Amino acid sequence: MDLDDLRVMVTVASFATFLGIVGWAYAARRKAGFDRAASAILQEDEDAGNEGGAER
């Protein structure tokens, strides 16, 4: 086994890891959690806006 074989194995392992992460991120069972996380920042902004308006 020479250096080129090691480079090929690292490249294939990295690509497989990338595909695993993409598969995990786009899995249907993760959608609800990601939707909640995406809207959480908007909810915080609305809550902060309501509190700021009530104090004035």
CHARMM internal coordinates of N, CA and C (Angstrom, degrees):
IC EDIT
DIST 1 N 1 CA 1.4558
DIST 1 CA 1 C 1.5323
ANGL 1 N 1 CA 1 C 108.06
DIST 1 C 2 N 1.3043
ANGL 1 CA 1 C 2 N 115.58
DIHE 1 N 1 CA 1 C 2 N 125.57
DIST 2 N 2 CA 1.4533
ANGL 1 C 2 N 2 CA 119.21
DIHE 1 CA 1 C 2 N 2 CA 178.93
DIST 2 CA 2 C 1.5280
ANGL 2 N 2 CA 2 C 110.35
DIHE 1 C 2 N 2 CA 2 C -110.20
DIST 2 C 3 N 1.2965
ANGL 2 CA 2 C 3 N 116.09
DIHE 2 N 2 CA 2 C 3 N -174.90
DIST 3 N 3 CA 1.4568
ANGL 2 C 3 N 3 CA 121.83
DIHE 2 CA 2 C 3 N 3 CA -175.28
DIST 3 CA 3 C 1.5248
ANGL 3 N 3 CA 3 C 112.22
DIHE 2 C 3 N 3 CA 3 C -63.57
DIST 3 C 4 N 1.3166
ANGL 3 CA 3 C 4 N 117.57
DIHE 3 N 3 CA 3 C 4 N -35.61
DIST 4 N 4 CA 1.4683
ANGL 3 C 4 N 4 CA 120.59
DIHE 3 CA 3 C 4 N 4 CA 179.77
DIST 4 CA 4 C 1.5272
ANGL 4 N 4 CA 4 C 111.71
DIHE 3 C 4 N 4 CA 4 C -64.02
DIST 4 C 5 N 1.3220
ANGL 4 CA 4 C 5 N 117.65
DIHE 4 N 4 CA 4 C 5 N -38.44
DIST 5 N 5 CA 1.4689
ANGL 4 C 5 N 5 CA 120.98
DIHE 4 CA 4 C 5 N 5 CA 176.87
DIST 5 CA 5 C 1.5247
ANGL 5 N 5 CA 5 C 110.82
DIHE 4 C 5 N 5 CA 5 C -63.26
DIST 5 C 6 N 1.3049
ANGL 5 CA 5 C 6 N 116.72
DIHE 5 N 5 CA 5 C 6 N -41.29
DIST 6 N 6 CA 1.4665
ANGL 5 C 6 N 6 CA 121.20
DIHE 5 CA 5 C 6 N 6 CA 178.17
DIST 6 CA 6 C 1.5270
ANGL 6 N 6 CA 6 C 110.44
DIHE 5 C 6 N 6 CA 6 C -63.26
DIST 6 C 7 N 1.3077
ANGL 6 CA 6 C 7 N 116.83
DIHE 6 N 6 CA 6 C 7 N -41.56
DIST 7 N 7 CA 1.4682
ANGL 6 C 7 N 7 CA 120.68
DIHE 6 CA 6 C 7 N 7 CA 178.64
DIST 7 CA 7 C 1.5187
ANGL 7 N 7 CA 7 C 111.18
DIHE 6 C 7 N 7 CA 7 C -63.57
DIST 7 C 8 N 1.3167
ANGL 7 CA 7 C 8 N 117.50
DIHE 7 N 7 CA 7 C 8 N -39.87
DIST 8 N 8 CA 1.4637
ANGL 7 C 8 N 8 CA 121.20
DIHE 7 CA 7 C 8 N 8 CA 178.68
DIST 8 CA 8 C 1.5250
ANGL 8 N 8 CA 8 C 109.53
DIHE 7 C 8 N 8 CA 8 C -64.57
DIST 8 C 9 N 1.3298
ANGL 8 CA 8 C 9 N 117.58
DIHE 8 N 8 CA 8 C 9 N -44.13
DIST 9 N 9 CA 1.4670
ANGL 8 C 9 N 9 CA 120.59
DIHE 8 CA 8 C 9 N 9 CA -179.68
DIST 9 CA 9 C 1.5271
ANGL 9 N 9 CA 9 C 111.73
DIHE 8 C 9 N 9 CA 9 C -63.61
DIST 9 C 10 N 1.3222
ANGL 9 CA 9 C 10 N 117.43
DIHE 9 N 9 CA 9 C 10 N -40.52
DIST 10 N 10 CA 1.4650
ANGL 9 C 10 N 10 CA 120.97
DIHE 9 CA 9 C 10 N 10 CA 178.95
DIST 10 CA 10 C 1.5312
ANGL 10 N 10 CA 10 C 109.86
DIHE 9 C 10 N 10 CA 10 C -66.21
DIST 10 C 11 N 1.3184
ANGL 10 CA 10 C 11 N 117.42
DIHE 10 N 10 CA 10 C 11 N -39.92
DIST 11 N 11 CA 1.4650
ANGL 10 C 11 N 11 CA 121.13
DIHE 10 CA 10 C 11 N 11 CA 178.65
DIST 11 CA 11 C 1.5266
ANGL 11 N 11 CA 11 C 111.08
DIHE 10 C 11 N 11 CA 11 C -64.51
DIST 11 C 12 N 1.3154
ANGL 11 CA 11 C 12 N 117.19
DIHE 11 N 11 CA 11 C 12 N -44.68
DIST 12 N 12 CA 1.4656
ANGL 11 C 12 N 12 CA 120.99
DIHE 11 CA 11 C 12 N 12 CA -179.94
DIST 12 CA 12 C 1.5316
ANGL 12 N 12 CA 12 C 109.97
DIHE 11 C 12 N 12 CA 12 C -65.87
DIST 12 C 13 N 1.3258
ANGL 12 CA 12 C 13 N 117.64
DIHE 12 N 12 CA 12 C 13 N -42.21
DIST 13 N 13 CA 1.4677
ANGL 12 C 13 N 13 CA 120.79
DIHE 12 CA 12 C 13 N 13 CA 178.50
DIST 13 CA 13 C 1.5253
ANGL 13 N 13 CA 13 C 111.00
DIHE 12 C 13 N 13 CA 13 C -64.14
DIST 13 C 14 N 1.3138
ANGL 13 CA 13 C 14 N 117.68
DIHE 13 N 13 CA 13 C 14 N -39.87
DIST 14 N 14 CA 1.4672
ANGL 13 C 14 N 14 CA 121.24
DIHE 13 CA 13 C 14 N 14 CA 178.48
DIST 14 CA 14 C 1.5203
ANGL 14 N 14 CA 14 C 111.15
DIHE 13 C 14 N 14 CA 14 C -65.12
DIST 14 C 15 N 1.3123
ANGL 14 CA 14 C 15 N 117.10
DIHE 14 N 14 CA 14 C 15 N -41.91
DIST 15 N 15 CA 1.4611
ANGL 14 C 15 N 15 CA 121.18
DIHE 14 CA 14 C 15 N 15 CA 179.20
DIST 15 CA 15 C 1.5266
ANGL 15 N 15 CA 15 C 110.62
DIHE 14 C 15 N 15 CA 15 C -66.15
DIST 15 C 16 N 1.3196
ANGL 15 CA 15 C 16 N 117.29
DIHE 15 N 15 CA 15 C 16 N -40.39
DIST 16 N 16 CA 1.4641
ANGL 15 C 16 N 16 CA 120.88
DIHE 15 CA 15 C 16 N 16 CA 177.94
DIST 16 CA 16 C 1.5245
ANGL 16 N 16 CA 16 C 110.44
DIHE 15 C 16 N 16 CA 16 C -64.13
DIST 16 C 17 N 1.3214
ANGL 16 CA 16 C 17 N 117.30
DIHE 16 N 16 CA 16 C 17 N -39.65
DIST 17 N 17 CA 1.4649
ANGL 16 C 17 N 17 CA 121.17
DIHE 16 CA 16 C 17 N 17 CA 176.67
DIST 17 CA 17 C 1.5220
ANGL 17 N 17 CA 17 C 110.61
DIHE 16 C 17 N 17 CA 17 C -63.45
DIST 17 C 18 N 1.3168
ANGL 17 CA 17 C 18 N 117.03
DIHE 17 N 17 CA 17 C 18 N -43.70
DIST 18 N 18 CA 1.4589
ANGL 17 C 18 N 18 CA 121.75
DIHE 17 CA 17 C 18 N 18 CA 177.64
DIST 18 CA 18 C 1.5264
ANGL 18 N 18 CA 18 C 111.09
DIHE 17 C 18 N 18 CA 18 C -59.17
DIST 18 C 19 N 1.3246
ANGL 18 CA 18 C 19 N 116.76
DIHE 18 N 18 CA 18 C 19 N -46.48
DIST 19 N 19 CA 1.4582
ANGL 18 C 19 N 19 CA 120.11
DIHE 18 CA 18 C 19 N 19 CA 179.03
DIST 19 CA 19 C 1.5253
ANGL 19 N 19 CA 19 C 111.40
DIHE 18 C 19 N 19 CA 19 C -63.59
DIST 19 C 20 N 1.3217
ANGL 19 CA 19 C 20 N 117.20
DIHE 19 N 19 CA 19 C 20 N -36.00
DIST 20 N 20 CA 1.4538
ANGL 19 C 20 N 20 CA 120.63
DIHE 19 CA 19 C 20 N 20 CA 176.80
DIST 20 CA 20 C 1.5171
ANGL 20 N 20 CA 20 C 112.00
DIHE 19 C 20 N 20 CA 20 C -64.25
DIST 20 C 21 N 1.3196
ANGL 20 CA 20 C 21 N 117.23
DIHE 20 N 20 CA 20 C 21 N -42.48
DIST 21 N 21 CA 1.4673
ANGL 20 C 21 N 21 CA 121.22
DIHE 20 CA 20 C 21 N 21 CA 178.71
DIST 21 CA 21 C 1.5264
ANGL 21 N 21 CA 21 C 110.52
DIHE 20 C 21 N 21 CA 21 C -65.46
DIST 21 C 22 N 1.3148
ANGL 21 CA 21 C 22 N 117.17
DIHE 21 N 21 CA 21 C 22 N -42.73
DIST 22 N 22 CA 1.4664
ANGL 21 C 22 N 22 CA 120.68
DIHE 21 CA 21 C 22 N 22 CA 178.38
DIST 22 CA 22 C 1.5248
ANGL 22 N 22 CA 22 C 110.26
DIHE 21 C 22 N 22 CA 22 C -62.87
DIST 22 C 23 N 1.3241
ANGL 22 CA 22 C 23 N 116.81
DIHE 22 N 22 CA 22 C 23 N -43.21
DIST 23 N 23 CA 1.4598
ANGL 22 C 23 N 23 CA 120.37
DIHE 22 CA 22 C 23 N 23 CA 178.23
DIST 23 CA 23 C 1.5202
ANGL 23 N 23 CA 23 C 111.83
DIHE 22 C 23 N 23 CA 23 C -62.34
DIST 23 C 24 N 1.3255
ANGL 23 CA 23 C 24 N 116.85
DIHE 23 N 23 CA 23 C 24 N -40.80
DIST 24 N 24 CA 1.4616
ANGL 23 C 24 N 24 CA 121.47
DIHE 23 CA 23 C 24 N 24 CA 178.47
DIST 24 CA 24 C 1.5306
ANGL 24 N 24 CA 24 C 110.41
DIHE 23 C 24 N 24 CA 24 C -64.44
DIST 24 C 25 N 1.3261
ANGL 24 CA 24 C 25 N 116.49
DIHE 24 N 24 CA 24 C 25 N -43.64
DIST 25 N 25 CA 1.4658
ANGL 24 C 25 N 25 CA 120.36
DIHE 24 CA 24 C 25 N 25 CA -176.37
DIST 25 CA 25 C 1.5229
ANGL 25 N 25 CA 25 C 111.98
DIHE 24 C 25 N 25 CA 25 C -67.88
DIST 25 C 26 N 1.3180
ANGL 25 CA 25 C 26 N 117.87
DIHE 25 N 25 CA 25 C 26 N -33.71
DIST 26 N 26 CA 1.4550
ANGL 25 C 26 N 26 CA 120.84
DIHE 25 CA 25 C 26 N 26 CA -177.31
DIST 26 CA 26 C 1.5269
ANGL 26 N 26 CA 26 C 113.28
DIHE 25 C 26 N 26 CA 26 C -98.15
DIST 26 C 27 N 1.3168
ANGL 26 CA 26 C 27 N 117.79
DIHE 26 N 26 CA 26 C 27 N 9.14
DIST 27 N 27 CA 1.4688
ANGL 26 C 27 N 27 CA 120.26
DIHE 26 CA 26 C 27 N 27 CA 178.63
DIST 27 CA 27 C 1.5245
ANGL 27 N 27 CA 27 C 109.48
DIHE 26 C 27 N 27 CA 27 C -65.25
DIST 27 C 28 N 1.3150
ANGL 27 CA 27 C 28 N 116.48
DIHE 27 N 27 CA 27 C 28 N 140.41
DIST 28 N 28 CA 1.4649
ANGL 27 C 28 N 28 CA 121.42
DIHE 27 CA 27 C 28 N 28 CA -176.14
DIST 28 CA 28 C 1.5290
ANGL 28 N 28 CA 28 C 111.66
DIHE 27 C 28 N 28 CA 28 C -62.38
DIST 28 C 29 N 1.3219
ANGL 28 CA 28 C 29 N 117.89
DIHE 28 N 28 CA 28 C 29 N -33.91
DIST 29 N 29 CA 1.4619
ANGL 28 C 29 N 29 CA 119.27
DIHE 28 CA 28 C 29 N 29 CA -177.68
DIST 29 CA 29 C 1.5309
ANGL 29 N 29 CA 29 C 112.65
DIHE 28 C 29 N 29 CA 29 C -72.20
DIST 29 C 30 N 1.3166
ANGL 29 CA 29 C 30 N 118.70
DIHE 29 N 29 CA 29 C 30 N -13.86
DIST 30 N 30 CA 1.4637
ANGL 29 C 30 N 30 CA 122.33
DIHE 29 CA 29 C 30 N 30 CA 178.54
DIST 30 CA 30 C 1.5277
ANGL 30 N 30 CA 30 C 112.36
DIHE 29 C 30 N 30 CA 30 C -89.09
DIST 30 C 31 N 1.3255
ANGL 30 CA 30 C 31 N 118.21
DIHE 30 N 30 CA 30 C 31 N -13.24
DIST 31 N 31 CA 1.4655
ANGL 30 C 31 N 31 CA 122.14
DIHE 30 CA 30 C 31 N 31 CA -172.93
DIST 31 CA 31 C 1.5244
ANGL 31 N 31 CA 31 C 112.43
DIHE 30 C 31 N 31 CA 31 C -58.52
DIST 31 C 32 N 1.3231
ANGL 31 CA 31 C 32 N 118.17
DIHE 31 N 31 CA 31 C 32 N -44.17
DIST 32 N 32 CA 1.4644
ANGL 31 C 32 N 32 CA 120.46
DIHE 31 CA 31 C 32 N 32 CA -177.50
DIST 32 CA 32 C 1.5286
ANGL 32 N 32 CA 32 C 111.22
DIHE 31 C 32 N 32 CA 32 C -62.83
DIST 32 C 33 N 1.3061
ANGL 32 CA 32 C 33 N 117.22
DIHE 32 N 32 CA 32 C 33 N -42.53
DIST 33 N 33 CA 1.4637
ANGL 32 C 33 N 33 CA 120.38
DIHE 32 CA 32 C 33 N 33 CA 178.55
DIST 33 CA 33 C 1.5190
ANGL 33 N 33 CA 33 C 112.44
DIHE 32 C 33 N 33 CA 33 C -65.15
DIST 33 C 34 N 1.3216
ANGL 33 CA 33 C 34 N 116.30
DIHE 33 N 33 CA 33 C 34 N -41.33
DIST 34 N 34 CA 1.4624
ANGL 33 C 34 N 34 CA 119.70
DIHE 33 CA 33 C 34 N 34 CA 178.57
DIST 34 CA 34 C 1.5217
ANGL 34 N 34 CA 34 C 111.30
DIHE 33 C 34 N 34 CA 34 C -67.78
DIST 34 C 35 N 1.3360
ANGL 34 CA 34 C 35 N 117.29
DIHE 34 N 34 CA 34 C 35 N -36.30
DIST 35 N 35 CA 1.4639
ANGL 34 C 35 N 35 CA 120.17
DIHE 34 CA 34 C 35 N 35 CA 177.05
DIST 35 CA 35 C 1.5297
ANGL 35 N 35 CA 35 C 110.74
DIHE 34 C 35 N 35 CA 35 C -64.53
DIST 35 C 36 N 1.3263
ANGL 35 CA 35 C 36 N 117.07
DIHE 35 N 35 CA 35 C 36 N -41.47
DIST 36 N 36 CA 1.4751
ANGL 35 C 36 N 36 CA 120.06
DIHE 35 CA 35 C 36 N 36 CA 177.36
DIST 36 CA 36 C 1.5250
ANGL 36 N 36 CA 36 C 110.78
DIHE 35 C 36 N 36 CA 36 C -63.84
DIST 36 C 37 N 1.3157
ANGL 36 CA 36 C 37 N 116.92
DIHE 36 N 36 CA 36 C 37 N -42.31
DIST 37 N 37 CA 1.4634
ANGL 36 C 37 N 37 CA 120.28
DIHE 36 CA 36 C 37 N 37 CA 179.64
DIST 37 CA 37 C 1.5334
ANGL 37 N 37 CA 37 C 111.00
DIHE 36 C 37 N 37 CA 37 C -65.35
DIST 37 C 38 N 1.3275
ANGL 37 CA 37 C 38 N 116.63
DIHE 37 N 37 CA 37 C 38 N -38.00
DIST 38 N 38 CA 1.4663
ANGL 37 C 38 N 38 CA 120.23
DIHE 37 CA 37 C 38 N 38 CA -179.20
DIST 38 CA 38 C 1.5201
ANGL 38 N 38 CA 38 C 111.60
DIHE 37 C 38 N 38 CA 38 C -68.16
DIST 38 C 39 N 1.3281
ANGL 38 CA 38 C 39 N 117.32
DIHE 38 N 38 CA 38 C 39 N -35.43
DIST 39 N 39 CA 1.4565
ANGL 38 C 39 N 39 CA 119.58
DIHE 38 CA 38 C 39 N 39 CA -178.56
DIST 39 CA 39 C 1.5252
ANGL 39 N 39 CA 39 C 112.53
DIHE 38 C 39 N 39 CA 39 C -88.82
DIST 39 C 40 N 1.3269
ANGL 39 CA 39 C 40 N 118.26
DIHE 39 N 39 CA 39 C 40 N -10.12
DIST 40 N 40 CA 1.4602
ANGL 39 C 40 N 40 CA 121.02
DIHE 39 CA 39 C 40 N 40 CA -177.97
DIST 40 CA 40 C 1.5335
ANGL 40 N 40 CA 40 C 111.24
DIHE 39 C 40 N 40 CA 40 C -62.81
DIST 40 C 41 N 1.2969
ANGL 40 CA 40 C 41 N 117.45
DIHE 40 N 40 CA 40 C 41 N -39.51
DIST 41 N 41 CA 1.4611
ANGL 40 C 41 N 41 CA 119.95
DIHE 40 CA 40 C 41 N 41 CA -178.95
DIST 41 CA 41 C 1.5228
ANGL 41 N 41 CA 41 C 110.42
DIHE 40 C 41 N 41 CA 41 C -66.39
DIST 41 C 42 N 1.3308
ANGL 41 CA 41 C 42 N 116.76
DIHE 41 N 41 CA 41 C 42 N -34.17
DIST 42 N 42 CA 1.4601
ANGL 41 C 42 N 42 CA 119.78
DIHE 41 CA 41 C 42 N 42 CA 178.07
DIST 42 CA 42 C 1.5204
ANGL 42 N 42 CA 42 C 110.35
DIHE 41 C 42 N 42 CA 42 C -70.10
DIST 42 C 43 N 1.3156
ANGL 42 CA 42 C 43 N 117.53
DIHE 42 N 42 CA 42 C 43 N -38.10
DIST 43 N 43 CA 1.4562
ANGL 42 C 43 N 43 CA 121.29
DIHE 42 CA 42 C 43 N 43 CA 178.31
DIST 43 CA 43 C 1.5221
ANGL 43 N 43 CA 43 C 110.68
DIHE 42 C 43 N 43 CA 43 C -64.90
DIST 43 C 44 N 1.3343
ANGL 43 CA 43 C 44 N 117.17
DIHE 43 N 43 CA 43 C 44 N -40.17
DIST 44 N 44 CA 1.4600
ANGL 43 C 44 N 44 CA 120.70
DIHE 43 CA 43 C 44 N 44 CA 178.32
DIST 44 CA 44 C 1.5223
ANGL 44 N 44 CA 44 C 110.72
DIHE 43 C 44 N 44 CA 44 C -63.44
DIST 44 C 45 N 1.3447
ANGL 44 CA 44 C 45 N 117.06
DIHE 44 N 44 CA 44 C 45 N -41.15
DIST 45 N 45 CA 1.4566
ANGL 44 C 45 N 45 CA 120.70
DIHE 44 CA 44 C 45 N 45 CA 179.06
DIST 45 CA 45 C 1.5298
ANGL 45 N 45 CA 45 C 110.98
DIHE 44 C 45 N 45 CA 45 C -64.21
DIST 45 C 46 N 1.3218
ANGL 45 CA 45 C 46 N 117.27
DIHE 45 N 45 CA 45 C 46 N -41.33
DIST 46 N 46 CA 1.4626
ANGL 45 C 46 N 46 CA 120.21
DIHE 45 CA 45 C 46 N 46 CA 179.00
DIST 46 CA 46 C 1.5210
ANGL 46 N 46 CA 46 C 110.59
DIHE 45 C 46 N 46 CA 46 C -66.00
DIST 46 C 47 N 1.3275
ANGL 46 CA 46 C 47 N 117.45
DIHE 46 N 46 CA 46 C 47 N -41.24
DIST 47 N 47 CA 1.4564
ANGL 46 C 47 N 47 CA 121.27
DIHE 46 CA 46 C 47 N 47 CA 178.54
DIST 47 CA 47 C 1.5283
ANGL 47 N 47 CA 47 C 110.84
DIHE 46 C 47 N 47 CA 47 C -63.56
DIST 47 C 48 N 1.3146
ANGL 47 CA 47 C 48 N 117.11
DIHE 47 N 47 CA 47 C 48 N -42.15
DIST 48 N 48 CA 1.4617
ANGL 47 C 48 N 48 CA 120.68
DIHE 47 CA 47 C 48 N 48 CA -179.88
DIST 48 CA 48 C 1.5364
ANGL 48 N 48 CA 48 C 110.23
DIHE 47 C 48 N 48 CA 48 C -67.81
DIST 48 C 49 N 1.3300
ANGL 48 CA 48 C 49 N 116.73
DIHE 48 N 48 CA 48 C 49 N -36.09
DIST 49 N 49 CA 1.4582
ANGL 48 C 49 N 49 CA 120.37
DIHE 48 CA 48 C 49 N 49 CA 178.84
DIST 49 CA 49 C 1.5176
ANGL 49 N 49 CA 49 C 110.99
DIHE 48 C 49 N 49 CA 49 C -67.73
DIST 49 C 50 N 1.2991
ANGL 49 CA 49 C 50 N 118.44
DIHE 49 N 49 CA 49 C 50 N -38.29
DIST 50 N 50 CA 1.4611
ANGL 49 C 50 N 50 CA 121.42
DIHE 49 CA 49 C 50 N 50 CA 179.02
DIST 50 CA 50 C 1.5222
ANGL 50 N 50 CA 50 C 111.12
DIHE 49 C 50 N 50 CA 50 C -68.78
DIST 50 C 51 N 1.3188
ANGL 50 CA 50 C 51 N 117.09
DIHE 50 N 50 CA 50 C 51 N -39.41
DIST 51 N 51 CA 1.4683
ANGL 50 C 51 N 51 CA 120.35
DIHE 50 CA 50 C 51 N 51 CA 179.34
DIST 51 CA 51 C 1.5326
ANGL 51 N 51 CA 51 C 110.65
DIHE 50 C 51 N 51 CA 51 C -67.39
DIST 51 C 52 N 1.3326
ANGL 51 CA 51 C 52 N 115.91
DIHE 51 N 51 CA 51 C 52 N -41.09
DIST 52 N 52 CA 1.4637
ANGL 51 C 52 N 52 CA 119.45
DIHE 51 CA 51 C 52 N 52 CA -179.40
DIST 52 CA 52 C 1.5148
ANGL 52 N 52 CA 52 C 112.39
DIHE 51 C 52 N 52 CA 52 C -65.96
DIST 52 C 53 N 1.3259
ANGL 52 CA 52 C 53 N 117.15
DIHE 52 N 52 CA 52 C 53 N -35.78
DIST 53 N 53 CA 1.4538
ANGL 52 C 53 N 53 CA 121.93
DIHE 52 CA 52 C 53 N 53 CA 179.60
DIST 53 CA 53 C 1.5208
ANGL 53 N 53 CA 53 C 112.15
DIHE 52 C 53 N 53 CA 53 C -71.59
DIST 53 C 54 N 1.3161
ANGL 53 CA 53 C 54 N 117.31
DIHE 53 N 53 CA 53 C 54 N -31.32
DIST 54 N 54 CA 1.4564
ANGL 53 C 54 N 54 CA 120.96
DIHE 53 CA 53 C 54 N 54 CA -178.29
DIST 54 CA 54 C 1.5347
ANGL 54 N 54 CA 54 C 111.47
DIHE 53 C 54 N 54 CA 54 C -74.53
DIST 54 C 55 N 1.3193
ANGL 54 CA 54 C 55 N 116.92
DIHE 54 N 54 CA 54 C 55 N -26.44
DIST 55 N 55 CA 1.4582
ANGL 54 C 55 N 55 CA 120.19
DIHE 54 CA 54 C 55 N 55 CA -177.28
DIST 55 CA 55 C 1.5221
ANGL 55 N 55 CA 55 C 111.17
DIHE 54 C 55 N 55 CA 55 C -78.39
DIST 55 C 56 N 1.2825
ANGL 55 CA 55 C 56 N 117.67
DIHE 55 N 55 CA 55 C 56 N -24.34
DIST 56 N 56 CA 1.4727
ANGL 55 C 56 N 56 CA 119.42
DIHE 55 CA 55 C 56 N 56 CA -174.79
DIST 56 CA 56 C 1.4724
ANGL 56 N 56 CA 56 C 112.94
DIHE 55 C 56 N 56 CA 56 C -83.51
END
COOR INIT
IC SEED 1 N 1 CA 1 C
IC BUILD
